[in-house]
Amino acid sequence: MANVNGHDEPYWLGRATEEQQRLIKQHFIWTKAIGYLLHPSITKTLPENARIADVGTGTGIWMTELAKISPPTYTFKGYDISPDQFFPNDALPNNVTLELGDFWKPFPEELQGTFDLVNIRLIIISMGPGIWESTLRNVLTLLKPGGAIQWTEGNFLIARGFRGSDPQSTGGHALTRGQKQFNATLVKRFKWCYPEWQELFEGAGLERVEEDVISTDRLPEQRPDFTEIGVGAVFGGLANLSKIKEEGYWSPEEVAEAKEKALADRKSGAYLRWDLNVTVGFTKRE
């Protein structure tokens, strides 16, 4: 086992792809900021033989970490539209499996009503008006009566740069400019939006809804890490979008120039800040 960022990682980490490495690092940064893998209101409700689904699982890191601290009688099933980032089978606990599954489509009938908990997180990049609601409807079909859902997202639409505590810090204006361009382009192209979580969950008939909101700058020592995540997402996205070559979109040259200035902001001590939302709810009991 290798130790990365203070956490034990599977022995295969050295052969993980660059994207797997990024997702692993992101997982631990977000988990440290939030303070838990599973909301306390859910933990106490799970039965001894709980079945847990992780939708949009990516690598499967959330499940593999939760499995380490859960009873061995729990069963974990991860679903993703692509297997490209899946951990290899020999890195998974015996009670964790990864399979193909698309949250934009209804789940197979044999899976419906079979899980005690559904976890879903970090899928905002593909969401627009009506998609939040339809995705929630799809994943809720997986739950048994009285089952729980936990959904974790970041509100990048409110992200902006801030001056750091270092006296030499810039005001973070280049960070803000890149984020605003990214948001505006996604809104224009995909009608990108962010939901009111309480309203979304209660509108789907969920009960005992709770929303936990955490700021990415709550722990000052994490500001550089979250800024690194933000810069990577913003300018990686803008670079991809620059290929479209439509009015209002930045060219590759403009993206490169703006990224250089944003990285200078970060180096000076300026940082990006946004909100993390963890929302939980329960289906009605029979």
Phi, psi and chi 1 to 4 in degrees:
 res  aa     phi    psi   chi1   chi2   chi3   chi4
   1 MET       -  138.9  -59.8  -74.8  -77.4      -
   2 ALA  -102.0  152.4      -      -      -      -
   3 ASN  -107.4  117.8 -168.1  -86.6      -      -
   4 VAL  -125.6  126.2  177.4      -      -      -
   5 ASN    52.8   32.9  -66.1  -28.0      -      -
   6 GLY    82.0    8.0      -      -      -      -
   7 HIS  -123.4  143.0  -62.7  -88.0      -      -
   8 ASP   -71.0  133.6  -73.1  -26.5      -      -
   9 GLU  -123.4  155.3  -66.1  -64.0  -19.4      -
  10 PRO   -57.0  150.1  -22.4   32.8      -      -
  11 TYR   -60.6  -20.8   65.8   86.4      -      -
  12 TRP   -82.7    1.2   59.7  -88.7      -      -
  13 LEU   -53.2  -35.2 -172.7   57.6      -      -
  14 GLY   -62.7  -21.4      -      -      -      -
  15 ARG  -105.9   12.0   55.6 -171.3  167.9   92.0
  16 ALA   -70.0  149.3      -      -      -      -
  17 THR   -71.0  165.8   66.0      -      -      -
  18 GLU   -60.0  -39.6 -176.6  177.0  -17.9      -
  19 GLU   -68.4  -39.2  178.7   61.9    7.5      -
  20 GLN   -61.5  -42.3  -75.9  175.2  -36.1      -
  21 GLN   -60.0  -42.7  -66.3  -89.8   11.8      -
  22 ARG   -63.1  -44.6 -174.9 -170.7   70.7   80.1
  23 LEU   -66.1  -37.1  -68.7  170.8      -      -
  24 ILE   -64.2  -48.5  -69.3  165.5      -      -
  25 LYS   -60.9  -44.5 -177.7  176.1 -178.2  179.5
  26 GLN   -59.2  -42.1  176.3  176.5  -93.6      -
  27 HIS   -56.2  -49.2  163.6   82.0      -      -
  28 PHE   -69.8  -33.5  -74.6  116.9      -      -
  29 ILE   -65.7  -47.9  -69.4  169.4      -      -
  30 TRP   -64.0  -42.2  -79.5   59.1      -      -
  31 THR   -63.8  -40.5  -58.9      -      -      -
  32 LYS   -62.7  -42.3 -179.3  179.2  178.3  179.9
  33 ALA   -65.2  -42.2      -      -      -      -
  34 ILE   -74.0  -40.7  -67.7  168.4      -      -
  35 GLY    99.6   -2.1      -      -      -      -
  36 TYR  -161.4  159.7   53.1   80.5      -      -
  37 LEU   -88.7  -35.8  -71.8  166.7      -      -
  38 LEU  -131.1  128.6 -171.0   57.5      -      -
  39 HIS   -56.9  135.4 -166.1  -81.2      -      -
  40 PRO   -55.1  -31.5  -25.0   33.6      -      -
  41 SER   -68.2  -20.7   68.0      -      -      -
  42 ILE   -89.5  -41.3  -65.2  177.1      -      -
  43 THR   -49.7  -45.2  -56.4      -      -      -
  44 LYS   -75.2   -9.0   59.9 -172.4  178.8 -176.3
  45 THR   -97.5  -11.7   69.7      -      -      -
  46 LEU   -75.2  137.8  -66.4  176.2      -      -
  47 PRO   -74.8  171.4   27.6  -34.8      -      -
  48 GLU   -61.4  -32.6 -176.1 -179.8   -2.4      -
  49 ASN  -111.2   42.8   60.6  -17.2      -      -
  50 ALA   -57.0  139.2      -      -      -      -
  51 ARG  -106.4  124.1  -77.6  175.6   49.3   81.9
  52 ILE  -123.4  128.6  -62.7  171.0      -      -
  53 ALA  -108.9  138.0      -      -      -      -
  54 ASP  -118.1  109.5 -174.2   31.7      -      -
  55 VAL   -96.9  131.9  177.5      -      -      -
  56 GLY    71.3   45.2      -      -      -      -
  57 THR   -68.4  -22.1 -166.1      -      -      -
  58 GLY    67.1 -112.5      -      -      -      -
  59 THR   -82.0  -26.2   60.9      -      -      -
  60 GLY    97.7    9.5      -      -      -      -
  61 ILE   -62.8  -37.8 -177.3   68.0      -      -
  62 TRP   -61.4  -44.0  180.0   84.8      -      -
  63 MET   -68.4  -43.7  -67.6 -171.4  -57.2      -
  64 THR   -63.9  -35.4   57.9      -      -      -
  65 GLU   -72.5  -40.3  -70.5  -59.1  -56.0      -
  66 LEU   -67.7  -35.7 -174.9   59.4      -      -
  67 ALA   -61.3  -30.5      -      -      -      -
  68 LYS   -65.1  -27.6  -67.8  176.9 -176.8  178.4
  69 ILE  -114.5   11.6   57.5  173.9      -      -
  70 SER  -110.7  160.6  -61.6      -      -      -
  71 PRO   -57.0  143.7  -24.6   34.7      -      -
  72 PRO   -66.8  -10.4   22.9  -32.4      -      -
  73 THR   -79.4   -9.8   50.8      -      -      -
  74 TYR   -73.3  148.5  -76.4   13.7      -      -
  75 THR  -119.3  131.1  -59.6      -      -      -
  76 PHE  -117.6  130.0  -62.9   86.3      -      -
  77 LYS  -125.4  121.1  -59.5  -79.9 -172.5 -179.6
  78 GLY  -104.8  138.0      -      -      -      -
  79 TYR  -126.8  134.9  -60.7   97.5      -      -
  80 ASP  -149.9  152.6 -154.9  -71.5      -      -
  81 ILE   -68.3  -22.1 -166.8  171.5      -      -
  82 SER  -134.4  142.3  168.3      -      -      -
  83 PRO   -89.1    5.6   34.7  -35.4      -      -
  84 ASP   -58.7  -34.5  -70.5   -8.4      -      -
  85 GLN  -101.6    3.6  -52.6  -52.3  -30.8      -
  86 PHE   -57.5  139.6  -76.0  179.2      -      -
  87 PHE   -61.1  148.6  -76.9  171.4      -      -
  88 PRO   -65.3  151.5   21.8  -31.8      -      -
  89 ASN   -56.5  -33.9  -71.3  -28.6      -      -
  90 ASP   -75.1   -4.1   59.0    0.8      -      -
  91 ALA  -100.9   -3.2      -      -      -      -
  92 LEU   -95.1  142.0  -62.5  174.0      -      -
  93 PRO   -59.5  158.7  -21.6   33.0      -      -
  94 ASN   -61.8  -25.5  -68.2  -26.8      -      -
  95 ASN   -98.6   16.3   56.3  -14.2      -      -
  96 VAL  -121.0  128.7  174.2      -      -      -
  97 THR  -131.6  151.2   57.3      -      -      -
  98 LEU  -119.6  133.6  -59.2  173.9      -      -
  99 GLU  -141.1  165.7  -58.1  175.7   11.4      -
 100 LEU   -77.6  140.9  -67.0  177.7      -      -
 101 GLY  -170.3  139.3      -      -      -      -
 102 ASP  -117.0  113.5 -175.1   -6.3      -      -
 103 PHE   -71.8  -10.9   54.7   73.7      -      -
 104 TRP   -79.2   -9.8  -82.9   11.4      -      -
 105 LYS  -121.0  155.6  -60.6  176.3 -179.0  177.3
 106 PRO   -59.0  139.9  -23.7   34.0      -      -
 107 PHE   -76.7  152.5  -76.5   88.8      -      -
 108 PRO   -54.2  145.5  -25.6   34.3      -      -
 109 GLU   -57.9  -33.9 -169.9  171.9  -14.8      -
 110 GLU   -69.5  -14.9   62.2  -91.9   21.5      -
 111 LEU   -93.9  -19.7  -65.8  176.8      -      -
 112 GLN   -68.5  135.4  -63.9 -178.4   17.8      -
 113 GLY    71.4   24.9      -      -      -      -
 114 THR  -116.0   -1.6   63.7      -      -      -
 115 PHE  -117.0  147.4  -70.2   95.3      -      -
 116 ASP   -88.6  -22.2  -60.4  -74.6      -      -
 117 LEU  -148.7  136.8  164.4   65.1      -      -
 118 VAL  -118.7  127.3  168.9      -      -      -
 119 ASN  -109.3  138.0 -179.7   68.6      -      -
 120 ILE  -146.3  138.0 -175.4  168.9      -      -
 121 ARG  -159.9  154.4   62.2  176.4 -169.5  160.0
 122 LEU    55.3   48.5  -50.7 -174.0      -      -
 123 ILE  -116.9   13.2   64.1  167.6      -      -
 124 ILE   -56.8  -31.6 -176.2  175.8      -      -
 125 ILE   -59.6  -21.7 -159.3   67.7      -      -
 126 SER  -105.7   13.7   58.2      -      -      -
 127 MET  -108.6  141.8  -52.9  -58.6  -80.9      -
 128 GLY  -145.3 -172.9      -      -      -      -
 129 PRO   -56.8  131.2  -23.2   33.9      -      -
 130 GLY    83.7  -24.2      -      -      -      -
 131 ILE   -74.7  -36.7  -55.1  -60.9      -      -
 132 TRP   -57.2  -47.0  -65.7  101.0      -      -
 133 GLU   -66.3  -45.5  -68.6   81.2   -0.2      -
 134 SER   -68.0  -36.2   61.8      -      -      -
 135 THR   -64.5  -43.9  -62.3      -      -      -
 136 LEU   -61.4  -43.0 -178.6   56.7      -      -
 137 ARG   -59.4  -43.4  -74.3 -164.9  -60.6  -89.9
 138 ASN   -62.2  -47.8  -75.9  -20.5      -      -
 139 VAL   -72.5  -28.3  -61.0      -      -      -
 140 LEU   -67.2  -23.1  -71.7 -179.0      -      -
 141 THR   -65.0  -19.5   63.5      -      -      -
 142 LEU   -73.8  -20.2  -64.7  170.6      -      -
 143 LEU   -84.7  145.1  -72.0  175.9      -      -
 144 LYS   -73.6  162.9  -60.5  174.6 -177.1  177.2
 145 PRO   -57.3  132.7  -26.1   35.5      -      -
 146 GLY    82.1    3.7      -      -      -      -
 147 GLY   -74.5  164.8      -      -      -      -
 148 ALA  -116.3  151.2      -      -      -      -
 149 ILE  -126.2  140.6  179.7  172.2      -      -
 150 GLN  -126.2  124.3  173.8  175.4  -73.1      -
 151 TRP  -125.4  123.9 -165.0  -27.5      -      -
 152 THR  -117.6  127.0  -56.3      -      -      -
 153 GLU  -144.6  165.0  -68.6  -69.0   -5.6      -
 154 GLY  -114.2  135.9      -      -      -      -
 155 ASN   -89.8   82.5 -172.4   -1.9      -      -
 156 PHE   -72.0  -14.3  -54.1  113.7      -      -
 157 LEU   -67.4  -21.0  -75.0  168.6      -      -
 158 ILE  -104.3    3.8   65.4  166.4      -      -
 159 ALA   -66.7  143.6      -      -      -      -
 160 ARG  -160.4  165.4   57.0  152.4  -66.9  142.6
 161 GLY   -85.1  150.3      -      -      -      -
 162 PHE  -133.6  153.0  -73.3   85.8      -      -
 163 ARG   -67.6  137.5 -178.9 -179.3  -62.4  -82.1
 164 GLY   -84.5  179.8      -      -      -      -
 165 SER   -78.2  -19.3   56.7      -      -      -
 166 ASP   -65.8  132.5 -169.0  -52.0      -      -
 167 PRO   -58.0  -23.4  -23.8   33.5      -      -
 168 GLN   -89.0    1.6  -57.4  -57.4  -46.7      -
 169 SER   -66.1  139.6  173.5      -      -      -
 170 THR   -75.8  177.4   65.5      -      -      -
 171 GLY   -81.1   -3.4      -      -      -      -
 172 GLY    78.5   19.4      -      -      -      -
 173 HIS   -68.3  -32.2  -58.5  -52.0      -      -
 174 ALA   -69.8  -35.4      -      -      -      -
 175 LEU   -61.9  -45.1  -70.5  167.4      -      -
 176 THR   -63.5  -43.5  -61.5      -      -      -
 177 ARG   -61.7  -44.0 -178.6  168.9  180.0 -103.2
 178 GLY   -63.7  -42.6      -      -      -      -
 179 GLN   -64.1  -42.7 -176.1   72.3   57.2      -
 180 LYS   -64.2  -39.1  -75.8 -174.0  173.4 -179.1
 181 GLN   -65.4  -42.7  175.0   68.4   16.0      -
 182 PHE   -60.9  -48.4 -176.8   58.5      -      -
 183 ASN   -60.8  -46.4  -67.9  -12.2      -      -
 184 ALA   -63.2  -38.4      -      -      -      -
 185 THR   -67.4  -41.7  -53.9      -      -      -
 186 LEU   -69.0  -37.5  -72.1  178.5      -      -
 187 VAL   -63.1  -43.2  168.9      -      -      -
 188 LYS   -63.9  -44.2  176.8 -178.5  177.5 -178.5
 189 ARG   -83.7  -41.0 -174.7  161.0 -175.6   82.3
 190 PHE  -118.4    3.8  -57.2  113.0      -      -
 191 LYS    57.4   35.5  -50.5  -59.3 -178.2 -171.8
 192 TRP   -51.1  138.6 -156.0   34.3      -      -
 193 CYS  -153.7  172.0   63.8      -      -      -
 194 TYR  -132.1  135.2 -161.4   73.6      -      -
 195 PRO   -84.6  163.8   33.6  -36.3      -      -
 196 GLU   -86.4  109.3  -68.3  -69.0  -22.5      -
 197 TRP   -65.6  -43.2  -72.1  100.8      -      -
 198 GLN   -58.8  -45.8 -169.3   90.6   13.7      -
 199 GLU   -64.6  -42.3 -178.8  179.8  -42.2      -
 200 LEU   -61.3  -47.9  177.4   67.1      -      -
 201 PHE   -69.8  -45.6  -88.3   41.8      -      -
 202 GLU   -68.1  -31.8  -69.2  178.6   -8.6      -
 203 GLY   -65.9  -23.2      -      -      -      -
 204 ALA   -90.1    4.6      -      -      -      -
 205 GLY    88.0   11.9      -      -      -      -
 206 LEU   -78.8  149.9  -70.0  163.7      -      -
 207 GLU  -113.6  165.8  -58.3  177.6  -21.7      -
 208 ARG    49.5   47.3  -69.3  176.9  -76.7  158.2
 209 VAL   -76.3  132.1  175.9      -      -      -
 210 GLU  -131.5  141.4  -66.7 -175.3   53.7      -
 211 GLU  -122.8  126.5 -175.8 -179.7   -1.7      -
 212 ASP  -109.7  118.5 -168.0    8.4      -      -
 213 VAL  -111.5  125.4 -175.2      -      -      -
 214 ILE  -125.3  135.4  -56.4  100.7      -      -
 215 SER   -85.8  140.0  167.8      -      -      -
 216 THR   -67.2  -15.0   57.8      -      -      -
 217 ASP  -101.4   14.3   63.9   -6.4      -      -
 218 ARG   -59.2  -41.7 -176.5  174.1   69.5   89.1
 219 LEU  -103.6  106.3  -59.3  175.3      -      -
 220 PRO   -53.2  -33.2  -27.2   35.6      -      -
 221 GLU   -68.6  -14.1   67.7  -89.5   21.1      -
 222 GLN   -92.9   -5.8  -75.7 -160.3  -67.1      -
 223 ARG   -57.0  -44.6  -68.0  171.3 -178.6  174.6
 224 PRO   -62.2  -37.8  -22.9   34.5      -      -
 225 ASP   -66.0  -46.7  -71.5  -27.9      -      -
 226 PHE   -66.2  -34.0  -85.8  111.4      -      -
 227 THR   -66.8  -39.3  -56.4      -      -      -
 228 GLU   -60.2  -44.5 -179.5 -177.0   -9.7      -
 229 ILE   -59.6  -46.9  -70.9  172.7      -      -
 230 GLY   -64.4  -45.5      -      -      -      -
 231 VAL   -62.1  -42.3  167.3      -      -      -
 232 GLY   -60.8  -44.7      -      -      -      -
 233 ALA   -68.7  -46.2      -      -      -      -
 234 VAL   -63.8  -53.1  165.2      -      -      -
 235 PHE   -81.9  -23.5  -70.3   96.9      -      -
 236 GLY   -66.3  -42.8      -      -      -      -
 237 GLY   -65.8  -43.2      -      -      -      -
 238 LEU   -65.0  -35.4  -74.1  172.0      -      -
 239 ALA   -63.9  -41.8      -      -      -      -
 240 ASN   -66.5  -42.1  -72.3  -28.7      -      -
 241 LEU   -69.8  -22.7  -69.3  162.6      -      -
 242 SER   -65.2  -20.0   69.2      -      -      -
 243 LYS   -70.7  -17.3  -59.2  169.0 -173.7  175.0
 244 ILE   -73.7  -33.1  -62.8  169.8      -      -
 245 LYS    57.4   52.2  -62.3 -179.5  179.6  178.1
 246 GLU  -112.0  163.3  -69.3 -177.1    9.1      -
 247 GLU   -60.4  133.8 -175.2  178.8   -9.9      -
 248 GLY    94.1  -13.5      -      -      -      -
 249 TYR   -91.4  142.7  -72.6   48.3      -      -
 250 TRP   -74.2  145.9  -80.1   -5.5      -      -
 251 SER   -78.2  165.1   67.9      -      -      -
 252 PRO   -55.6  -36.6  -28.0   36.0      -      -
 253 GLU   -67.1  -41.0  -65.6   74.4   21.5      -
 254 GLU   -66.1  -38.4  -72.0  174.1  -48.8      -
 255 VAL   -63.1  -46.5  173.4      -      -      -
 256 ALA   -62.2  -41.8      -      -      -      -
 257 GLU   -66.4  -43.5 -178.6 -178.3   -6.8      -
 258 ALA   -67.7  -36.6      -      -      -      -
 259 LYS   -65.0  -41.2 -177.9  176.9 -178.7  179.7
 260 GLU   -58.9  -41.1 -173.9  176.2  -15.8      -
 261 LYS   -69.9  -37.7  -67.9  177.9  179.8  178.0
 262 ALA   -65.9  -40.2      -      -      -      -
 263 LEU   -64.7  -33.6  -71.1  173.3      -      -
 264 ALA   -66.4  -39.0      -      -      -      -
 265 ASP   -56.7  -51.3  -91.2   -4.9      -      -
 266 ARG   -60.2  -43.7  179.7  179.3 -177.5  -89.6
 267 LYS   -62.2  -31.8 -173.6  175.6 -179.5  179.7
 268 SER   -74.6  -17.5   78.9      -      -      -
 269 GLY   116.5   -8.1      -      -      -      -
 270 ALA   -67.1  158.4      -      -      -      -
 271 TYR  -146.7  157.2   63.3   93.1      -      -
 272 LEU   -89.9  143.5  -85.9  171.8      -      -
 273 ARG  -134.8  137.4  177.6 -144.0  172.3  -83.8
 274 TRP  -150.9  177.9   64.0   91.7      -      -
 275 ASP   -97.9  144.4  -72.7  -13.1      -      -
 276 LEU  -107.1  131.3  -49.3  179.7      -      -
 277 ASN  -115.7  125.0  -66.4   78.0      -      -
 278 VAL  -114.8  115.0 -177.7      -      -      -
 279 THR  -119.2  133.0  -48.0      -      -      -
 280 VAL  -125.6  153.6  -57.5      -      -      -
 281 GLY  -162.2  167.7      -      -      -      -
 282 PHE  -130.2  141.0  -64.4   82.6      -      -
 283 THR   -73.7  160.2   57.8      -      -      -
 284 LYS   -69.3  141.8  -67.2 -179.7  179.7  178.7
 285 ARG   -76.7  153.9  -63.8 -174.6  178.4   90.6
 286 GLU   -71.3      -  -72.3 -176.8  -28.3      -
